[in-house]
Amino acid sequence: RAVTEHPGYASLIAYWHENRYQLRYTGGMVSDVMQLIVKGKGVFSMPAAPGRPPPARLLHEALPLAFLAEKCGGASSDGRSSLLRVPVERLDQRTQLAVGSAKEVARFDEMVGPAALAVETE
């Protein structure tokens, strides 16, 4: 859904297709990120669609995986900065995320960015 609702994310997916990246999605964030850690390359992204609440729970999903990825030499981002720099203000706080190789996380920041973060759940 995010590809059809977020032009920046659609451009990012198009970039990956044009450059013959192998796209993989199991529906399990932990297993996908574990695959990145084992292989030592790649990126897992979960963008927020404009006008919709961000998908990942910061405290329970995004931060633990960001911590592991960064300790393994990778990077994480909410479209602005490292997820480890995002202050936790609520237990149910949500965020978009990119976790994986520093180069691909930087590309996520550049092409997707923080624009979709304006909507938060109440």
LUMGU-162924 format. One record per residue: residue in three letters; x, y, z of N, C-alpha, C in turn. Coordinates in Angstrom, 1 decimal. Atoms other than C-alpha are relative to their C-alpha. Example, Ala and Ser with C-alpha at 12.3 -4.5 7.8 and 13.67 -1.06 7.14 Angstrom:
Ala,0.9,-1.2,0.0,12.3,-4.5,7.8,0.9,1.2,0.0;
Ser,-0.9,-1.1,0.0,13.7,-1.1,7.1,-0.8,1.1,0.8;
This chain:
Arg,0.8,-1.2,0.0,0.0,0.0,0.0,0.9,1.3,0.0;
Ala,-0.8,-1.1,-0.1,2.8,2.4,0.8,0.5,0.5,-1.4;
Val,-0.5,-0.3,1.4,4.1,2.2,-2.8,-1.0,0.9,-0.8;
Thr,1.0,-0.7,0.8,0.8,3.5,-4.2,-0.3,1.4,0.7;
Glu,0.3,-1.2,-0.7,0.4,6.2,-1.5,1.1,0.9,0.3;
His,-1.1,-0.8,-0.4,3.9,7.5,-1.0,1.0,0.1,-1.2;
Pro,-0.8,-0.1,1.3,5.7,8.8,-4.2,1.5,-0.2,0.3;
Gly,-1.4,0.2,-0.3,9.1,8.8,-2.5,0.3,-1.5,0.2;
Tyr,-0.3,1.5,-0.2,8.8,5.1,-1.5,-0.2,-0.7,-1.3;
Ala,0.2,0.6,1.3,7.5,4.3,-5.0,1.3,0.2,-0.8;
Ser,-1.2,-0.2,0.7,10.7,5.9,-6.4,1.1,-0.9,0.6;
Leu,-1.1,0.9,-0.6,12.9,3.9,-3.9,-0.2,-1.4,-0.5;
Ile,0.2,1.4,0.6,11.3,0.6,-5.0,0.4,0.0,-1.4;
Ala,-0.4,0.0,1.4,11.7,1.6,-8.6,1.5,0.0,-0.2;
Tyr,-1.5,0.0,0.0,15.4,2.4,-7.9,0.5,-1.5,0.2;
Trp,-0.5,1.4,-0.3,15.9,-1.1,-6.4,-0.3,-0.9,-1.1;
His,0.3,0.9,1.1,14.1,-2.8,-9.3,1.0,0.3,-1.2;
Glu,-0.8,-0.4,1.1,16.1,-0.8,-11.9,1.5,-0.5,0.2;
Asn,-1.4,0.4,-0.3,19.4,-1.7,-10.2,0.1,-1.5,0.4;
Arg,0.0,1.4,-0.2,18.4,-5.4,-9.9,0.2,-0.5,1.4;
Tyr,0.0,0.4,-1.4,18.1,-5.6,-6.2,-1.0,-1.2,0.2;
Gln,0.9,1.1,-0.3,16.5,-8.8,-4.9,-0.9,0.5,1.1;
Leu,0.9,-0.4,-1.0,13.4,-7.8,-3.0,-0.6,-1.3,0.7;
Arg,0.4,1.1,-0.8,12.3,-10.1,-0.2,-0.9,0.5,1.1;
Tyr,0.9,-0.4,-1.1,9.4,-9.8,2.3,-0.7,-1.3,0.5;
Thr,0.6,1.2,-0.6,8.3,-12.6,4.6,-1.3,0.4,0.8;
Gly,1.1,-0.4,-0.9,5.8,-10.6,6.6,0.4,0.0,1.5;
Gly,-0.5,0.0,-1.4,7.9,-11.1,9.7,1.2,0.9,0.1;
Met,-1.0,-1.0,-0.1,10.0,-8.1,10.6,1.3,-0.6,0.6;
Val,-1.1,0.5,-0.6,12.3,-10.0,12.9,0.8,-0.9,-0.9;
Ser,-0.7,1.0,0.9,13.1,-12.8,10.4,0.7,0.8,-1.1;
Asp,-0.6,-0.8,1.1,13.7,-10.2,7.6,1.3,0.7,0.5;
Val,-1.1,-0.7,-0.5,16.1,-8.2,9.8,1.1,-1.0,0.4;
Met,-1.0,1.0,-0.3,17.9,-11.3,11.0,0.7,-0.5,-1.3;
Gln,-0.6,0.3,1.3,18.5,-12.2,7.3,1.0,1.0,-0.4;
Leu,-0.9,-1.1,0.3,20.1,-8.8,6.9,1.3,-0.1,0.8;
Ile,-1.2,0.2,-0.9,22.4,-9.4,9.9,0.9,-1.1,-0.5;
Val,-0.7,1.1,0.4,23.4,-12.8,8.7,0.8,0.2,-1.3;
Lys,-0.6,-0.3,1.3,24.1,-11.7,5.1,1.0,1.2,0.1;
Gly,-0.9,-1.2,-0.1,25.7,-8.4,6.2,-0.3,1.1,-1.0;
Lys,0.4,-1.0,1.0,23.8,-6.4,3.6,-1.5,0.0,-0.2;
Gly,1.4,-0.1,0.2,20.4,-5.2,2.6,-0.7,1.0,0.9;
Val,0.7,-0.9,-0.8,17.7,-3.1,4.1,-1.4,-0.5,0.2;
Phe,1.4,0.2,-0.3,14.3,-3.6,5.8,-0.6,1.4,0.1;
Ser,0.7,-1.3,-0.1,11.9,-0.7,5.3,-1.5,-0.2,0.3;
Met,1.4,-0.1,-0.3,8.5,0.1,6.7,-0.4,1.4,0.0;
Pro,0.4,-1.4,0.1,7.4,3.5,5.5,-1.4,0.3,0.5;
Ala,1.3,-0.5,-0.4,4.5,5.5,6.8,-0.6,0.6,-1.3;
Ala,0.7,-0.6,1.1,1.9,6.3,4.1,-0.5,1.4,0.4;
Pro,0.5,-1.3,-0.3,0.9,10.0,4.0,-1.5,-0.1,0.5;
Gly,1.3,-0.1,-0.5,-2.2,10.6,6.1,-0.4,-1.2,0.8;
Arg,0.2,1.2,-0.8,-1.9,7.2,7.9,1.0,0.0,1.2;
Pro,-1.0,0.2,-1.1,-0.3,6.4,11.3,1.2,-0.8,-0.4;
Pro,-1.1,0.8,0.3,3.2,5.1,11.0,-0.2,-1.4,0.5;
Pro,0.3,1.4,-0.3,3.3,1.3,11.1,0.6,-0.7,1.2;
Ala,-0.7,0.7,-1.0,5.9,0.2,13.6,0.0,0.6,1.4;
Arg,-0.1,-0.5,-1.4,5.8,0.5,17.4,1.4,0.3,0.3;
Leu,-1.4,-0.4,-0.3,8.9,2.4,18.4,0.6,-0.8,1.1;
Leu,-0.6,0.6,-1.2,9.5,0.9,21.8,0.1,-1.5,-0.1;
His,0.0,1.4,0.0,8.6,-2.7,21.1,0.5,-0.7,-1.3;
Glu,-0.4,0.6,1.3,9.6,-3.2,17.4,1.2,0.7,-0.5;
Ala,-1.0,-0.7,0.7,11.7,-0.5,16.0,1.4,0.1,0.7;
Leu,-1.2,-0.2,-0.8,14.2,0.2,18.8,0.8,-1.2,0.2;
Pro,-0.9,1.1,-0.1,15.3,-3.3,19.5,0.7,-0.5,-1.2;
Leu,-0.6,0.4,1.2,15.9,-4.1,15.9,1.1,1.1,-0.5;
Ala,-1.0,-1.1,0.3,17.7,-0.7,15.4,1.2,-0.2,0.8;
Phe,-1.1,0.3,-0.8,19.9,-1.5,18.3,0.9,-1.1,-0.5;
Leu,-0.7,1.2,0.5,20.9,-4.9,16.9,0.7,0.4,-1.3;
Ala,-0.6,-0.3,1.3,21.5,-3.5,13.4,1.2,0.9,0.2;
Glu,-1.1,-1.0,-0.2,23.7,-0.6,14.6,1.1,-0.7,0.7;
Lys,-1.1,0.7,-0.7,25.7,-2.9,16.9,0.7,-0.9,-1.0;
Cys,-0.6,0.8,1.0,26.3,-5.1,13.9,0.7,0.8,-1.2;
Gly,-0.7,-0.8,1.0,27.7,-2.2,11.9,-0.9,0.6,-1.1;
Gly,1.0,-0.6,0.9,24.5,-1.2,10.1,-0.5,1.3,0.5;
Ala,0.6,-1.3,-0.4,22.2,1.8,10.5,-1.5,-0.2,0.1;
Ser,1.5,0.0,-0.1,18.6,2.6,11.3,-0.4,1.5,-0.2;
Ser,0.5,-1.3,0.2,16.4,5.6,10.6,-1.5,0.1,0.0;
Asp,1.4,-0.3,0.1,13.0,7.1,10.9,-0.3,0.9,-1.2;
Gly,0.1,-0.9,1.1,13.6,9.1,7.8,0.7,1.3,0.2;
Arg,-0.7,-1.2,-0.4,15.4,11.9,9.7,1.3,-0.4,0.6;
Ser,-1.2,0.3,-0.7,17.9,10.3,12.0,-0.1,-1.4,0.6;
Ser,0.0,1.3,-0.6,18.9,7.1,13.8,-1.2,-0.2,0.9;
Leu,1.1,0.4,-0.9,16.0,5.4,15.6,0.4,0.1,1.4;
Leu,-0.5,0.0,-1.4,18.2,5.3,18.7,0.1,1.4,0.5;
Arg,0.0,-1.4,-0.5,18.1,9.1,18.9,-1.5,0.5,0.1;
Val,1.4,-0.4,-0.1,14.2,9.2,18.8,-0.4,-0.1,1.4;
Pro,0.5,0.2,-1.4,12.9,10.0,22.3,-1.3,-0.7,0.1;
Val,1.3,0.7,-0.2,10.2,7.7,23.5,-0.9,0.9,0.9;
Glu,0.9,-0.9,-0.7,7.3,9.9,24.6,-1.3,-0.7,0.5;
Arg,1.2,0.8,-0.4,4.5,7.3,24.8,0.3,-1.5,-0.3;
Leu,-0.2,1.5,0.2,4.4,3.5,25.1,-0.5,-0.5,-1.3;
Asp,0.5,0.4,1.2,2.3,3.3,22.0,0.5,0.8,-1.2;
Gln,-0.6,-0.9,1.1,4.4,5.7,19.9,0.4,-0.9,-1.2;
Arg,-0.3,0.7,1.2,4.8,4.6,16.3,0.9,0.8,-0.9;
Thr,-0.9,-0.6,0.9,7.3,5.3,13.6,0.1,-0.8,-1.3;
Gln,-0.5,0.8,1.2,8.4,4.4,10.1,1.4,-0.4,0.3;
Leu,-1.4,0.4,-0.3,11.7,2.7,9.9,0.7,-0.6,-1.3;
Ala,-0.9,0.7,1.0,14.6,1.6,7.7,1.1,-0.5,0.9;
Val,-1.0,0.7,-0.8,17.1,-0.9,9.2,0.8,-0.8,-1.0;
Gly,-0.8,0.8,0.9,20.1,-2.4,7.4,1.3,0.7,-0.3;
Ser,-1.3,-0.6,0.4,23.2,-1.3,5.5,-0.1,1.5,0.0;
Ala,0.0,-1.4,-0.1,24.2,2.3,6.1,-0.3,0.7,-1.3;
Lys,0.3,-0.6,1.3,24.1,3.1,2.4,-1.4,0.0,-0.4;
Glu,1.4,0.2,0.4,20.6,1.8,1.8,-0.9,0.8,1.0;
Val,0.8,-0.8,-0.9,19.3,3.5,5.0,0.1,1.5,-0.3;
Ala,-0.1,-1.4,0.4,20.7,6.8,3.8,-0.8,0.3,-1.3;
Arg,0.8,-0.1,1.2,19.0,6.2,0.4,-1.5,0.1,0.5;
Phe,1.4,-0.1,-0.6,15.7,5.7,2.4,-0.2,1.4,0.5;
Asp,0.1,-1.4,-0.5,16.3,9.0,4.2,-0.2,1.0,-1.1;
Glu,0.0,-1.0,1.1,16.9,10.8,0.9,-1.3,-0.1,-0.8;
Met,1.1,0.2,0.9,14.0,9.3,-1.1,-1.3,0.0,0.7;
Val,1.3,0.1,-0.8,11.3,8.7,1.6,-0.1,1.2,1.0;
Gly,0.0,-1.2,-1.0,12.3,11.2,4.3,-1.0,-0.1,1.1;
Pro,0.8,-0.1,-1.2,10.4,12.3,7.3,-1.4,0.5,-0.3;
Ala,1.3,-0.6,0.4,7.4,13.8,5.4,-1.2,-0.7,0.5;
Ala,1.2,0.8,-0.3,5.0,11.0,6.2,-0.2,-0.1,1.5;
Leu,0.0,0.2,-1.5,5.7,11.2,10.0,-1.0,0.9,0.6;
Ala,0.9,-1.1,-0.6,3.2,14.1,10.5,-1.2,-0.6,0.7;
Val,1.2,0.6,-0.6,0.3,11.8,11.4,0.4,-1.0,1.0;
Glu,-0.3,0.9,-1.1,0.5,10.0,14.7,-1.3,-0.5,0.6;
Thr,1.2,0.5,-0.6,-1.9,7.8,16.5,-0.3,0.7,1.3;
Glu,0.4,-0.7,-1.3,-3.8,9.4,19.4,0.0,-1.0,1.1;
